[in-house]
Amino acid sequence: MITELENLIVGRLKRGLGTMVREVKSYGGEISGENWANAIKQVPACWVTYGGSKIAAKSTSRGLYDEKAKLVVMVATRTLRSEAAARQNGIDVREVGSNMLVWAVLRLLTAQR
């Protein structure tokens, strides 16, 4: 189920973000350890990963449980201009800021079932 949810979110973001990002995929440690040097070449990017679950009993006599899974979307941008430009967009349309990217992800995923 987790893989299916991850794949659905990745698909939705790929369709919705289009050319706004270079990469949308499941997170596989792209920014940890020595991998960050390769990941920086792929930004702006979105990575989706599983963030854990909470399971609560609804009815223990019937064996019913309620599970709430958390999936996390990480966004990454980069610009050589300034830290503010990295957040608020650059002067060129290709310089996507992290604020714009987060807003787009929220709009694409809010109220999706």
PyRosetta script that sets phi, psi and omega in degrees:
from pyrosetta import init, pose_from_sequence

init()
pose = pose_from_sequence("MITELENLIVGRLKRGLGTMVREVKSYGGEISGENWANAIKQVPACWVTYGGSKIAAKSTSRGLYDEKAKLVVMVATRTLRSEAAARQNGIDVREVGSNMLVWAVLRLLTAQR")
pose.set_psi(1, -38.8)
pose.set_omega(1, -179.3)
pose.set_phi(2, -63.3)
pose.set_psi(2, -45.3)
pose.set_omega(2, 179.5)
pose.set_phi(3, -61.6)
pose.set_psi(3, -40.8)
pose.set_omega(3, 179.5)
pose.set_phi(4, -63.2)
pose.set_psi(4, -44.3)
pose.set_omega(4, 177.9)
pose.set_phi(5, -63.6)
pose.set_psi(5, -44.4)
pose.set_omega(5, 177.4)
pose.set_phi(6, -57.2)
pose.set_psi(6, -46.7)
pose.set_omega(6, -179.0)
pose.set_phi(7, -64.4)
pose.set_psi(7, -37.5)
pose.set_omega(7, 177.6)
pose.set_phi(8, -65.2)
pose.set_psi(8, -42.6)
pose.set_omega(8, 178.9)
pose.set_phi(9, -66.0)
pose.set_psi(9, -44.0)
pose.set_omega(9, 178.3)
pose.set_phi(10, -59.4)
pose.set_psi(10, -44.4)
pose.set_omega(10, 179.1)
pose.set_phi(11, -61.7)
pose.set_psi(11, -44.0)
pose.set_omega(11, 179.5)
pose.set_phi(12, -62.4)
pose.set_psi(12, -43.5)
pose.set_omega(12, -179.5)
pose.set_phi(13, -68.9)
pose.set_psi(13, -38.2)
pose.set_omega(13, 177.9)
pose.set_phi(14, -61.2)
pose.set_psi(14, -45.4)
pose.set_omega(14, -179.9)
pose.set_phi(15, -67.4)
pose.set_psi(15, -42.0)
pose.set_omega(15, -174.4)
pose.set_phi(16, -78.2)
pose.set_psi(16, -36.5)
pose.set_omega(16, -176.4)
pose.set_phi(17, -85.5)
pose.set_psi(17, -26.5)
pose.set_omega(17, 176.3)
pose.set_phi(18, 53.3)
pose.set_psi(18, -124.5)
pose.set_omega(18, -176.6)
pose.set_phi(19, -85.6)
pose.set_psi(19, 5.4)
pose.set_omega(19, 177.9)
pose.set_phi(20, -66.9)
pose.set_psi(20, -27.1)
pose.set_omega(20, 179.3)
pose.set_phi(21, -127.8)
pose.set_psi(21, 157.7)
pose.set_omega(21, 176.6)
pose.set_phi(22, -88.6)
pose.set_psi(22, -26.4)
pose.set_omega(22, -173.0)
pose.set_phi(23, -147.2)
pose.set_psi(23, 133.8)
pose.set_omega(23, 169.5)
pose.set_phi(24, -135.0)
pose.set_psi(24, 120.4)
pose.set_omega(24, 179.7)
pose.set_phi(25, -163.7)
pose.set_psi(25, 172.8)
pose.set_omega(25, 174.9)
pose.set_phi(26, -66.8)
pose.set_psi(26, 141.2)
pose.set_omega(26, -177.4)
pose.set_phi(27, -73.8)
pose.set_psi(27, 130.2)
pose.set_omega(27, 179.1)
pose.set_phi(28, -129.9)
pose.set_psi(28, 37.1)
pose.set_omega(28, 178.8)
pose.set_phi(29, 81.6)
pose.set_psi(29, 23.8)
pose.set_omega(29, -176.2)
pose.set_phi(30, -57.2)
pose.set_psi(30, -34.0)
pose.set_omega(30, -175.7)
pose.set_phi(31, -108.2)
pose.set_psi(31, 15.8)
pose.set_omega(31, 177.9)
pose.set_phi(32, -108.4)
pose.set_psi(32, 151.0)
pose.set_omega(32, 177.3)
pose.set_phi(33, 62.0)
pose.set_psi(33, -135.6)
pose.set_omega(33, -177.5)
pose.set_phi(34, -86.4)
pose.set_psi(34, -4.7)
pose.set_omega(34, -177.4)
pose.set_phi(35, -73.0)
pose.set_psi(35, -18.0)
pose.set_omega(35, -173.4)
pose.set_phi(36, -61.4)
pose.set_psi(36, -29.4)
pose.set_omega(36, -179.5)
pose.set_phi(37, -64.6)
pose.set_psi(37, -36.2)
pose.set_omega(37, 176.2)
pose.set_phi(38, -76.1)
pose.set_psi(38, -35.9)
pose.set_omega(38, -178.6)
pose.set_phi(39, -66.4)
pose.set_psi(39, -34.1)
pose.set_omega(39, -177.6)
pose.set_phi(40, -63.5)
pose.set_psi(40, -23.8)
pose.set_omega(40, 178.3)
pose.set_phi(41, -75.6)
pose.set_psi(41, -17.0)
pose.set_omega(41, -176.0)
pose.set_phi(42, -99.5)
pose.set_psi(42, 1.1)
pose.set_omega(42, -178.2)
pose.set_phi(43, -83.2)
pose.set_psi(43, 150.2)
pose.set_omega(43, 3.9)
pose.set_phi(44, -69.7)
pose.set_psi(44, 142.0)
pose.set_omega(44, -175.3)
pose.set_phi(45, -147.2)
pose.set_psi(45, 159.8)
pose.set_omega(45, 173.2)
pose.set_phi(46, -128.2)
pose.set_psi(46, 134.4)
pose.set_omega(46, 175.5)
pose.set_phi(47, -124.9)
pose.set_psi(47, 137.3)
pose.set_omega(47, -177.9)
pose.set_phi(48, -113.3)
pose.set_psi(48, 134.4)
pose.set_omega(48, 178.5)
pose.set_phi(49, -146.8)
pose.set_psi(49, 161.2)
pose.set_omega(49, 178.4)
pose.set_phi(50, -79.0)
pose.set_psi(50, 131.2)
pose.set_omega(50, -177.2)
pose.set_phi(51, -112.3)
pose.set_psi(51, 6.9)
pose.set_omega(51, 177.9)
pose.set_phi(52, 116.9)
pose.set_psi(52, 170.3)
pose.set_omega(52, -179.7)
pose.set_phi(53, -136.4)
pose.set_psi(53, 155.2)
pose.set_omega(53, 170.5)
pose.set_phi(54, -122.6)
pose.set_psi(54, 128.7)
pose.set_omega(54, -179.1)
pose.set_phi(55, -118.4)
pose.set_psi(55, 127.5)
pose.set_omega(55, 179.5)
pose.set_phi(56, -126.5)
pose.set_psi(56, 141.3)
pose.set_omega(56, 179.2)
pose.set_phi(57, -74.3)
pose.set_psi(57, 129.0)
pose.set_omega(57, 174.4)
pose.set_phi(58, -90.6)
pose.set_psi(58, -48.9)
pose.set_omega(58, 179.3)
pose.set_phi(59, -149.5)
pose.set_psi(59, 103.0)
pose.set_omega(59, -177.4)
pose.set_phi(60, -68.9)
pose.set_psi(60, -27.6)
pose.set_omega(60, 179.2)
pose.set_phi(61, -68.6)
pose.set_psi(61, -28.5)
pose.set_omega(61, 179.0)
pose.set_phi(62, -101.3)
pose.set_psi(62, -3.2)
pose.set_omega(62, -179.8)
pose.set_phi(63, 71.4)
pose.set_psi(63, 32.4)
pose.set_omega(63, -179.4)
pose.set_phi(64, -99.1)
pose.set_psi(64, 132.7)
pose.set_omega(64, -179.7)
pose.set_phi(65, -132.6)
pose.set_psi(65, 152.5)
pose.set_omega(65, 177.9)
pose.set_phi(66, -112.6)
pose.set_psi(66, 123.1)
pose.set_omega(66, -179.5)
pose.set_phi(67, -114.5)
pose.set_psi(67, 131.8)
pose.set_omega(67, 175.8)
pose.set_phi(68, -120.2)
pose.set_psi(68, 112.7)
pose.set_omega(68, 179.7)
pose.set_phi(69, -95.7)
pose.set_psi(69, 143.2)
pose.set_omega(69, 177.0)
pose.set_phi(70, -110.5)
pose.set_psi(70, 124.2)
pose.set_omega(70, 173.1)
pose.set_phi(71, -113.7)
pose.set_psi(71, 139.6)
pose.set_omega(71, -173.4)
pose.set_phi(72, -112.6)
pose.set_psi(72, 136.1)
pose.set_omega(72, 174.3)
pose.set_phi(73, -112.4)
pose.set_psi(73, 121.0)
pose.set_omega(73, 176.7)
pose.set_phi(74, -103.9)
pose.set_psi(74, 135.6)
pose.set_omega(74, 176.9)
pose.set_phi(75, -117.7)
pose.set_psi(75, 146.9)
pose.set_omega(75, 179.0)
pose.set_phi(76, -137.7)
pose.set_psi(76, 134.7)
pose.set_omega(76, 175.6)
pose.set_phi(77, -133.4)
pose.set_psi(77, 166.8)
pose.set_omega(77, 180.0)
pose.set_phi(78, -154.9)
pose.set_psi(78, 138.8)
pose.set_omega(78, 172.1)
pose.set_phi(79, -147.7)
pose.set_psi(79, 151.6)
pose.set_omega(79, 178.2)
pose.set_phi(80, -91.3)
pose.set_psi(80, -7.1)
pose.set_omega(80, -177.0)
pose.set_phi(81, -69.2)
pose.set_psi(81, -63.7)
pose.set_omega(81, -178.3)
pose.set_phi(82, -166.7)
pose.set_psi(82, 167.9)
pose.set_omega(82, 177.5)
pose.set_phi(83, -66.1)
pose.set_psi(83, -37.7)
pose.set_omega(83, 178.3)
pose.set_phi(84, -64.1)
pose.set_psi(84, -40.5)
pose.set_omega(84, 178.4)
pose.set_phi(85, -65.0)
pose.set_psi(85, -33.0)
pose.set_omega(85, 178.1)
pose.set_phi(86, -65.6)
pose.set_psi(86, -31.1)
pose.set_omega(86, 178.1)
pose.set_phi(87, -88.7)
pose.set_psi(87, -39.2)
pose.set_omega(87, -168.3)
pose.set_phi(88, -107.9)
pose.set_psi(88, 14.1)
pose.set_omega(88, -179.0)
pose.set_phi(89, 83.5)
pose.set_psi(89, 149.0)
pose.set_omega(89, 176.8)
pose.set_phi(90, -91.6)
pose.set_psi(90, -173.3)
pose.set_omega(90, -179.0)
pose.set_phi(91, -80.1)
pose.set_psi(91, -18.5)
pose.set_omega(91, 178.5)
pose.set_phi(92, -95.8)
pose.set_psi(92, 141.9)
pose.set_omega(92, -178.2)
pose.set_phi(93, -60.7)
pose.set_psi(93, -23.5)
pose.set_omega(93, 179.6)
pose.set_phi(94, -79.6)
pose.set_psi(94, -10.3)
pose.set_omega(94, 179.3)
pose.set_phi(95, -91.5)
pose.set_psi(95, 86.3)
pose.set_omega(95, -178.0)
pose.set_phi(96, -81.1)
pose.set_psi(96, 127.9)
pose.set_omega(96, 177.4)
pose.set_phi(97, -85.6)
pose.set_psi(97, 156.0)
pose.set_omega(97, -178.5)
pose.set_phi(98, -64.3)
pose.set_psi(98, -33.9)
pose.set_omega(98, 178.2)
pose.set_phi(99, -61.8)
pose.set_psi(99, -44.9)
pose.set_omega(99, 179.4)
pose.set_phi(100, -64.7)
pose.set_psi(100, -39.3)
pose.set_omega(100, -178.8)
pose.set_phi(101, -67.8)
pose.set_psi(101, -43.4)
pose.set_omega(101, 177.4)
pose.set_phi(102, -62.4)
pose.set_psi(102, -43.3)
pose.set_omega(102, 179.3)
pose.set_phi(103, -61.2)
pose.set_psi(103, -43.0)
pose.set_omega(103, 179.6)
pose.set_phi(104, -63.8)
pose.set_psi(104, -41.8)
pose.set_omega(104, 178.2)
pose.set_phi(105, -62.9)
pose.set_psi(105, -44.7)
pose.set_omega(105, 178.3)
pose.set_phi(106, -59.8)
pose.set_psi(106, -44.7)
pose.set_omega(106, 179.8)
pose.set_phi(107, -63.0)
pose.set_psi(107, -38.6)
pose.set_omega(107, -177.9)
pose.set_phi(108, -73.2)
pose.set_psi(108, -29.6)
pose.set_omega(108, -174.0)
pose.set_phi(109, -103.8)
pose.set_psi(109, -17.1)
pose.set_omega(109, -178.8)
pose.set_phi(110, -64.1)
pose.set_psi(110, 132.7)
pose.set_omega(110, 178.3)
pose.set_phi(111, 65.6)
pose.set_psi(111, 18.7)
pose.set_omega(111, 174.9)
pose.set_phi(112, -82.6)
pose.set_psi(112, 144.8)
pose.set_omega(112, 179.6)
pose.set_phi(113, -125.2)
pose.dump_pdb("model.pdb")
